[in-house]
C-alpha cells in the first residue's frame, strides 16, 4: 500500500528553491559537474562522531541507531535523507503494518480468483473478463491540501494517476473523497474552493472524467481536511507492468519533468506528524503540478509499453528518487548503481540530499535493456519528454549512488525500501467510548417527530443540510463525460465507465465513509462504509469484485487512536471476507490532527464492480410516471449517528447494525433485476434514510412520487418519523414498470427477501400533457399520502442553494 501522494516540509539540510526556470543539460566540465560534496561514504566512515540532524528529518533516536547498525557506520547525509523519507510513517507504514497484515490473512482462494496483482505494488489489478483488467487505488493528500489547497489537491490527483500508469494501464477516470471543516467557518471558504479547483484543474487538463466521490463538512476536520483521490485505469492482461529492477546491465532511466526544490522532505515531515502552530511553515514542501506535462507523460508511457521495451517501471511521488531507486532495486534480483549528477534539474543549486528527497511531479523511472535504450530515447524524444540515463542494474546487492565520482550512498536497498522499523504501538479502548455509546438518541431525550408539520420541517432541514445538499457546485467544475465512456456519474449511486466499446463490458466504482459511525464504533463503522459502497455498486447493476481503501486517522502515538485503527482494520478485513471481495491496495494516512485534536476515524472504502454490458446500468432516479416504487429490506429504530441526529447536534449511541449477509442477498436481487430489465431505477438507503433517498430519486430527473408508509410502519413496528429518517442498512428503493411487477415480486418472494410496495412515480400533469412522460412537469411533487406534499421545485431549491450560498457561483 505504497503512497505516492506526497506531503512535505523543508528539511534541516536546506531548502532548494524551485524557480521554475529550465536548465540546459549538464555538460562535462560545467560548474555543476565540478561541485564536490564532503559527505562521502569514505568520509562518513572516518568521522563517526559527527552530529547529524536526524530528528529534524523525522527520525527517532532508535531509528538512527538502527541505521548505523545496518551500515556499520554512521550514514552520509545523502543516506540519512533517503532513510528519513523511506522510513517515514507515510512511506514505511511502520505503525500500521502489523495490522494491515490482517487483509492478507483474511483472503481466501475464492477471493483471489479475479486478482491479478494484489497489495504491495503501486496499485491492485483485477480481471474483469475478455482479457481486460482494471487497476484502481485511492490515496491521501491531506496535509498539503490544507497548506496550499490548489496545488495540494492537484498534485494528489497527479500522483494517483501516475500509480495507474506505472501498472501499464491507461487512466480512464478519477474520483475524489473530500472532507472539510464546518461550512460556515471562514477557513472552509479558503480550503474547499481551492481543493475543488485543483482537482478539477488537473483532472480536466488530463482529459479524465471525474465520475463521483464524496463531500462532507464537519467541524472535526476544521484544522485537518481530508483530500483523498482515486484513479482507475484499464489494460489488457498481457500489459501489466511491475516495479522491479532486474537484469544485470539494464539501464536506469529517469524521464519526465526536471527535478526541482518543491516537496523536499514531504513524506518524512509534513505527512508524518501532526499540525502544530509551533512548527515552521510547511508551505515550501508542497509540490507544484503541471497537468499538461503529465498528459504527455501518459501518452509517452503507453507508447513505451506498447513497444515492449520497458523491463520495470516506477512513478516518482513520495520520497522521489529515494523511493524509486530503492524500491526498484529491492524488488529486483541484484543492485543498482546511479550517478546522481546526471539528474536533470530545474534548480542547479540543489544539493544531493535535496535531489534525493525532492518530490517534484510528473516523473517516472524505467529499467531498460541496453539493446532497447535507443528506441526508448527515440520515443521519449518524439513526445519531447526529457530523459537521462542515471545508471544501471548490478549484481552487487547494493544501491550505490555517486555524485561527481564520489560515492555518497552505499546501502542494502531492501533496508531502505522494505525492512524499515515496524512498531507494535500500544492501543487501548478510549476512556470515553462506553459513555459515548450509552448516550443514545433516546437517552438524550431527542424525540423523533411524528406530527406531519414537524416531520416535514425536519425533512426540509435534512435536504438543505451541507452533507445532503446537492454537490453540483463541486461536480460542475469537473468534466464528467470527457472520453465518451461515462455511463453514470454523480449524483448516481456509483460512477460507471465503459471499458470495451464492442461488448459493452464496463465497471462501476463507489467510495463511502462515515466518520460519525466510526467514532461510535470503528469496527462497525468500517464495515458500514464497505457495505454502503458495495450496495451502491449493486444498485447500478454491477457485480462487486474488489476493494481499495484510504484509512485516515490521528496520531498513532496515541493509544486510543491506535485502538480505533486496529478495530477498523479488523472490521474491514472481516467484512471483505464475508462479502467475498479482496482488498487490492490502498493507503494509510496518520497524524491527521491539529495539536491534540484528532479527526474522526475515517476509513474511505472504494468498491469496484463489473458489468457484462453497461447498457444495462440502472440510474438512481425515476425516469417516468406510473412505475411502482418498492422498498427492499426492513427498517428498525436506528437513529444514533444518523444525519437526523446530526441536525439535533447529537453524536452518541451505536451505529446501525451491520448485516453483510443481507447485503449480499440484496445485491443479488438488484443485479439480477437490473440485468433482466425488471427495474428502471434503484437507489440505496444510507445517510438521511428513506426520506433522503426518495428526494434524491425524485430530483434526479424531476419525476415526483406518491408514497404511503402505513403498511411499512405496521410491518416493522415503527413510527412515521423513524420510517423516514432511520438509517438501517441493507435497504434500497427501486422503480418497477407495471409489466415487470409480477416477475419482480416473484423473484423477491422466492428469495424470501422483504419487499414492500410503498408508492408510485408521478411526473406531474405538465409532463403528461407533453406526451413523453419521461421528465417531470412544473407541478411534480413528492407526496406522502394523507400526510403532506413537497413540490420538487421547493426541494430542488433547498438542495441546490446551500453550497453556492457559501462559496458563490461555481
N, C-alpha and C positions, 0 to 999 in steps of 0.2 A: 504494500500500500504506500508506494513512494509518492510524496507530494512534490510536484514540480511548480505549484503555485507559490512563488517565493515571497517572503516577507523580509524586512531588513532594517538594519541600523549600522551606522558607520563605526567600524572597529577602532580600537585604540591605536592601531598601527598607522592610522592616517586615512584620509578620505580623498580618493581621486575625484576630481570634479569633471563631470561629463559636459563638455562644452557643446557637443553635438557636431563639432567640426570633423571633416574627414581627414584622414592621414594617408599619405601615399604609402604603398608597401615599403617595408624597411629594407633598405639596400645594404649590402656588405660595406662596411666602413662608415656607416652612418653614425650620428651621435647616439641614437638609441642603442645601436649594437655595442658600442664601446662602454656603455654604462654598466658598472660592475656592482655586485652585491657582496656584503660582508658575511651574510648569514648562509654560508655553505654547510654541507654536511660535515666536511672536514673541520671547519671552524667550530661547529657545534660539538663535535667530539672533543675538541681541545679546550672548550670553555664550559664545563658543566655547571659552573657557579653563576652563570648569567641569569638575572631575574627576567621572567617573561610575563607578559600581560594576559595570562590565560583566563583570569576571572573576568576581565573586561570583554573577552571574546566569548563568554558564556560557559566556560568550562569550570567544573568544580575541582577542588584540590585533589581529590582522589582520582578523578579522571585524568588530570595532568600527570599524576604519578603513574597511572596505568600506561599512558603513552610512553613515558620514559622506560618502563619495563619492556614494552613491546620493541622499542628501538634500541634498547640497551645503551641509551644516551639521552640527553635532552633533545627535543625536536628543534629543527631550524624554525625560523619564523614562518617560512612557507608551509612547512609540515604542520606547525601549530594552527595556521589558518585553515588548512584542509581538515584536520581533526575537529576543529571547533565547529565548522559548519556541518560536517558529516555526522558528528556525534551530538548534534543539537536535538532537542525534542522533536523538532519539525521534520528532520530527515531520518533519525535513527529509531524513533518510536520507543525510546528506552523505558518510558513509564507505562506504555500501553501494550508492548509486545507480548508480555506474559498472558494478557487477557485476550488479545486478538487471536491467539492460537486456538481458541475455542471454535472459531469459524471453521478451521480445518478439521478439528476433531469431530465436528457435528456433520460433516459432509459424508453422505452415503454414495455408493457406486451409482445408484439410480440418479442422484442429483448431478453427478459428473457426466451423465450421458451426452449432454449437449455442450459441455465445457471444453473448449479447445485450448484456452490459456487462462489460468487462474491467478490467484494472488501472487505477488512477487514481481510481476512485470509492470510496465508502465500503465497498462490497462488490461482488463479481462477481455477475452474473446469468446463469443458464443455462436454456436452453429444454429442457423435459422432455416436450413434446408436448401435443396437445389444447388449445393456448392457455395452458397452465400454464408457469410459470417458478419457479425456485428461486434464492434468494440465500443464500450461506453464506460464512463467514470465520472465521479463528482469529486471536487476538491474545494478547499477553502482559500480565500484571500482576504481574511477578515481584518487584521491589523493595518495592512497597507491601505485598505479602503476607508478606514477611519482617519488615517493621517492625511491621505491625498485621495479623496473619493473617486475622481475620474480615472486617474492612472492606476490606482489600486484595483479598481474593478475591471478596467480594460485589460490589464496585464494578467489578471486572473483568467479571463476568457482565453487570452493568447496562450497561457501556459497549459491549460487543459486541452486545447486544440492540438498543441504540439505533442502531447501524450498520445493522442489518437493517431497523428501522423506517424509517430515512431513505431506503431504496431503494423504499419504497412497499409493503413486504411485511408480512404478519402473521407474527411469530415463532412457530414451531411446536415447536422443540426446542433443547436446549443439550447440549454435551459439555464435558468438561474433561480437560486433559492435565497431570498433576501429577508433579513430581519433588522429592523431599525428601532430606535427608541420611540417614545410616545409621539404621536402625530403632532401634538400641539407644543412640543418642546422646540425652542429656537434652533438647536443644533441639528435636529432632524431635517430642517429645511436646508442645511448646508450639506449633510451627508447624502440623503436619499436622492435628490436631483442629480448630484454628481455621479453617484454609483450607477443610476439608471442610464445616464448619458454615456458613461464609459462603456457599459455593457452593450448598449445599442450602437455606439460609435464604432467599436471594434468589430462586433459581430456583423453589423451591416456592411462594413467595408470588406470583410472576408467573403461576403455573399452567402452567409449561413443563416437559415431561418431560425428564429427563436420560437420554439413551439410550446413553451409552458414553464411552470415553476411556481414559486410562492412569494408573497409579500406579506410580512407580518409586522405590526407595530406594537411594541410593548416596552414600558419603561425599563424593564430589566436589561434591555440591550442598549440603553442610552449611551453608556461610555464604551461600548464594545459591540458595534453592529456585526452581523454575520453576513458575509458575501460569499456564498458557495456557487460554484459554476459547474455545469455538466456539459460534456460534449459526447457526441455519438458519431461513429464512422462505420462505413461498410467496406467489405473487401471479400475477395474470393479466398477459399481455404488455402490455396497454394501461395497466396500473397503475404501470409503472416510473417512479420519480422520481429526479431528478439534483440535485446540489448546485451550483446556479448562481444568480446574481442578475442577471437581465436585465429590460429594460423600464423606461425612464426613468419615474420617478414611482411605481413599485411600492413598496409599503410593506415595511419590515423589522420583523418581529415576533419578540420573544423570549418563549417560553412554557414553562410547566412550573414546576419548583421555583424558589425565590428563590436569589439568589447569596449565598454565604457565604464564610467565610475558609478553608474546607478545600481542600486540594490546591493551594495557591498555589505557582506555580513548579515544579510537579511534573515536567512534561515536560523542563524545562531542567536540572534539578538531579538529582533522585532517579533518573530513568530514564536519564540521560545521563552518569553517571560511576559508578565502582566504589565498593563499600562500603569504608570506611576508618575505623578507630577514631579517627583524628584529626579526622574531620568532626563537625560538630554534629549533634544528634539530628534525624532526619528525620520523626519521628512527626507533627508538626502538618500535614505536607504530604499525608498520606493522606486521601482523600476519605471522606465518610460517606454511605452509601446508604440509600434509602427505597424498597423494592420495591413497596410499595402505591402510592406516587406514580407509579412507573414503569408499573405496570399500568394506572392511569387514563390516563397519557400515551399508552400504546399504543392504547387504545380511542379516545381523542380524535383521535390522528393518523389512524387508519384512517377515522374518520368524515369528517375534513377531506379526506382523499384521495378518499373516495367522493363527496363533494360537488363535487369538481373545482375547488377554489378555492385550491390551492397551486401557485405557479409554480416554486418552488425550495425545497429543504429541506436542513438540515444539523444533525446532532446536535452537542451540545457535550460533548466529552470532554477529551482532552489539549489544553492551551492555551486552553480555554474560549472566551470571546468573541473573543480574539485570532485563534483559528483559524477560528471560524465566519464572522466578518465578512470576514477577508482571503481565505479560500478561496471563499466565495460571490461576492465581488466579482471575484476573479481569474478564476474560471470563467465569469463573465458577460461582458457586452459593454460595460460602462461603468465606473461607480464606485459609491460608496456614501457617504452622509452619515448619521452616527449621533450621537444625543445620549445620552452615556453616563450622565448623571444620571437618565435615565428607567428605568434598570435597577432592578427591584425587589430590595431587599436584605434579607437576614436580619440583617445586621450593619451598622448605619448608619455605623460608624466606618471602613469600608473606604476606602482611597484609590483614585483612578482606576487606578493601576498594579495594585493588588491585584484590582480588579474585572475588569480585562482578563485577568489571569493565573489567576484562580480557576478551579478545576476541579470546582466543585460539580456534583453529579449531577442526573439527571432533568431536563435542559433541552434544548430544541430551538430552532432559529431558522428561520423561514419567510419567504419572499418572497411577498407577496400583492398582487394588483391592487387599486386603490382601490375599485372597484365591488364587490369581494368581501370587503372588510375587515369590514363589519358582520356579514356571515354568518359569517366566520371567528371573530370575537369572540363571536358568539352560541353557536357550537359549543363553543369553549373554556369559555365561561361555563356551558353546560349540564353539562360534565364537572367544573366547579369547578377548572379549570386556570387559574392566573393568567397573564395576558398583558400585555405592554407593547409599544407601538409605539415603536421606537427611532429610526426614521429612514426613509430611502427610497433607492432606486436612482437614481443620477445618470448623466450622460453625460460627466463630467469626467475619467474615467480615474484618479481618485484616491480613496483611502479617507480620509475626513475624519471625525474624531471630536471632538466638543465636550464640555466639562464646564462646565455652567452658563454657556454662552455663550462660553467661551474655547476656542479650537482647541488641542487637546493632541496630536492625531495628524493628520498630513497626509503620506501616503506613497503610492507606487505599489503597489497591492495585490499585484501579481504578485511584487514584490521581497520581500514578506513570506512569501507562501504557497508560491511555486514556484521562485523564482530565488535561493534561498539558496546558500551555498557548497557546492561539490562537490569532494571530495577524492579524489585517486588515491593512497591510502595505500600506502606500500611494503609488500611482502609477500615472505616467504621461507619456504622449506620448513624446518620445525623441525629443529634440530640433532640432536634425539633420535629423529626419525622412522625413520631407517634401522635403528638399533639396536632400536627397539621392534618393527618389523616382522620383524626377524630372530629375535626372541625368541618362537618358536612354542611350541605345547604340546609338540611333540616335542623341541625344543632345550632346553626347561626340564626335560626328564626326567619329564614327567607321563604316567604310563601309563594308558591308557583301560582300565577294568575289563572283564574277560571272564568271570570266575567268577560264578556265579549270585548268591551271597551279596553280593559286592561291588557288582554291578550293582544289585541290589535296594536296598542301603543308599544308593547314590548317587541312585537314583530317589526314594526316600523323602525324602532331603535336598532334592532339587530341588522336590518338591511342597510342602514346608513353607517353602522359601526366601521371603523377603519379596516378591520381584518376581514369583514364580509362584504364590504362595498366593492363595486366594480373596480377592476385594476386597469381599465382602459388607459388611464393617464400613464401607466408604465408600459403596457404592451403596445400602445400606439406608437411608441418610439422605437419599436423593434420591427424589422421586416420578418413577417411570419410565413411568407409564401415564396420567397426567392428560391430558385432552382426548380420550382414547379412540382415538387413531390410531396408537399404538405397536404395531408388528407384531413387532419384535425389539429387544432391548436387551441390555446386559451380563448374563450372560457370553457372549453370542453374538459371532460374529466382527465384526459390524457392527450399528449401530443402524438400524432400518428404520421409516419413517414413511409412513403412507398419506396421499396428498395429495388425491385425489378419491374420495369415497365411492361414487359411481355406477360409475365404471370400474375402481376399484382401483389406478389409477395411483399410484406411490409412489417413494420414494428410499431409498437406503442410504448411510450415511456411516461411514467408519472413519478413525481417525487413528493414526499409528505413528511411532516414532523409536527409535533405538538409539544412545545416546551412546558406548557401548563400541566399536561398529563404526566410528563416525565418528572416534573418537580414533585408531583404527588406520589408517583411510583415509577422509578426509572425503568425497571424490567418490563412492566406492563405498558408503559408509555412507548418504549421502543417497539414492542410487538404491535401496538395500536398504529404506529406510523407505518410499519410493514404491512399491516392488514389494510390500511386505507389505500396505500399505493397499489397493492395487489388488487383491491376491489376496483380502483379507478381504471386500471388497465383492463380488467374483465368487463367493465361496463361498456367499453368501446368495442368489445368483441374479440380482443386479443387474448391468447393463452399465455399467462405469466411464465417466464423461463429463467430469469436471473436477477440478481440484486447487486447494487453498488450502494455505498453509504459514506456519509461525511459526519463524523462524530465530533460535535462541538461542545467543549466543556471548559470549566475553570481550571484552577491550578492543580496539577497532580500532587503537589507537595501538601495539599490539604487532605487529610484522610477522609473527610466527608465527601469531598469531590471525587476522590478515587473510588469510594463506595458507589457513588452514582454511576461512574464509568463502568466499574466491574458488573454492576447489576444490568446496565444497558446492554453490554456485550453478551452477557449470559442470556438475557431475554431475547435479543435479536438472533443469536445463533440457534437457540432452541426453536424460535418461531420459524426461521428459514427451514430447519429440518422438518418441522411439522407440515409446512406448506410444500416442501419438496423442491425448493429453488435455492441455489447456492449463492453465496457472496463471492463475486468475481474480483473484487478490489475496491479501493476507496481511499479514505483519508481520515486522519485523526488531527484535530485542531484543539490544542490545550492552551492554558493560560488566557482564556477569554474572560478577563475580568479587569476591572479598574480598581486599583488598591486592593482591598479585601472583599469587594463585592463581585460575585461571580454571576454569570448569566444562568438562566435555567439550563439544565442539561438538554441539549438539542440535537438528537441524532436524526439527521436528514437521511431518509431511506428512499432510494430510487429502484423501481421495478421495471424491468424490460419484458414486454410481451410480444408475441409473434402472431401475424395474420397470414393465412394462406392467400387471402386476397383482400386488400384494403378497400375495395369497392363495397365490401360488406360491413365496414365500420359503422358504429352506432353513435350518433351525436347525443349531446346531453340535454337537448331541448325539444319541446313539442314542435312538430312540423306542420300539423294540420288539425282541423276540427274533427270531432266525432270519434276520437280514439279513446279507448278505455285506459284509465290510469290504475295500475296495480302497485301495491306496496308489498315488497318481498321482505320477509323477516318479521321478527317480533320486537315490540317496544317495551322497555322497562323504565322504572323511575330512576334514570341515570343522568343527573344534572350536575354532579360535582365536577369541577374543572371545565364546565361547558362554556360556550360563548354566552349563553343566557346568564350564568353565574358571573361571568366577567362584566356584564352590564351592571351588576349589583356590587362590583368591586370586591368580589369574594373569590378566594382560591383556597380550597381545602377539601378534605374528604378523599375519596378514591376515584380514579377514572373509571369509565365504563368497563365492563367485563370483556376480556379478550375471548373470542370464540373462533379460533382458527379452523376447526373442523367445519363449522357452519360457514365460514368464509369460503372454503373450498367448494362446498355444496352450492352456495350462491353463485360463485364464479362459473361453475359448470352450467348452471341454468342460463346465466347471462350470455355466455359464449355460444352455447347451442342455439339459444333463441335468436341471437344476432345472425349467426351463420345461416340459419334456416328461414330467415325472414319473418319471424314471429313478432318482433318488436321493431318499432321505428325510432325509439328514443330510450335512453337509460341514463339515470343519474344516481350516483351513490349518495348515501346519507352519512354525513360526518359532522363537521363543525356547523352549529346552528340547527342541526336536526332536520326534521321533515319540513319545517317552515322554510328554512333557507333553501333546501333542495327544490321545493315547489316554486319559490320565487325565481330561482336561477333557471329552472326548466321553462318557466313562462317567459322570462325576459330574453332567453337565448334567441328566439325567432319572433317574439312578440305575440305568441299564441297563448291565450289565457286558459283557465281551467275552472271547473266547478267541482268542489271537493266536499265530501261528507265523512266525518270521523266517528260517528256514534258507534258503528259496529266495531271499529278498531278499539275505542275506549272500553267497550264492553268485553271484547275478546281478551284484551291484555290487562284489564283491570286498572286503568289509568285515567287521569283527568284530561280535560281538553288542552290545558297548557303544557302538561307533560307530553301529550301526544305530539305536540308541535315542536317542543324545544329539547326533549331528551336526545342524547347523543349515543344511544345504544348502537352497537356495531352490527356488522353482517346484514345490512339493510340496503335496499335500493328501490327506486321507483322506476317504472317502465311505462311506455305508451304502446298499447297493443291495438292494431287495426281490428275492427269488428270481425273481419273474415278469419282472423287468426286466433280469436279469443278461446274457442273450444280447444284447439290444439295446444295453446299455451297453458291453459289451466290444467289440461290433462297431463302435460309434462310435469308441472309443479306437484300435482296430486300424486302422480306415480312416484315421484322422488320424496314425497311426504314433506315437502318444504312449505312453510307457512306463506300464504299469499292471500291478499285481500283486495277486492275492488273498492277503491276509495274515491273515484272521480272520473271525469270525462274532460277531454280537451275541448276548448271553445275559443275559436279565433275571433268571435265577435261578429256583429251584423255587418259592419262595413266590409270585412273580408269576405263574408258570404256573398254580399251583393256584388263584389268584384268578380266572383265566379271561380276564383282559383282555390280558395280555402287553404293556401299554403303560407299565409302571413297574417298576423293579427291586424284587426282594424283599430281605429282610434278608441273604440269603446271596449276593447278587450280588457278583461279583469281576472283577478284571482278571487274567486268567490268561495267562501266557506258557508255552505248551505245552511240557512236558518241561523247564521251567526253574524257575519259581516263580509263586506266586499271591499277589495282594494284594487282600484284601477291600475293597470300596468303602467300607465303614464306616470302616476304618482310613485310607484315602486321604482321605476326607471330613474326618475329624478332623484329620489332618495339615495339610490345606489351610486349614481354617476357623479354626484356633485361633491362627494366627500373629499377625495384627493385633490381635485382641481381647486377646491376652496382653500386648501392649504398651500399648494405648490403653484397655482396658476395654470394656464393652458400648457398642454404638453408640447 
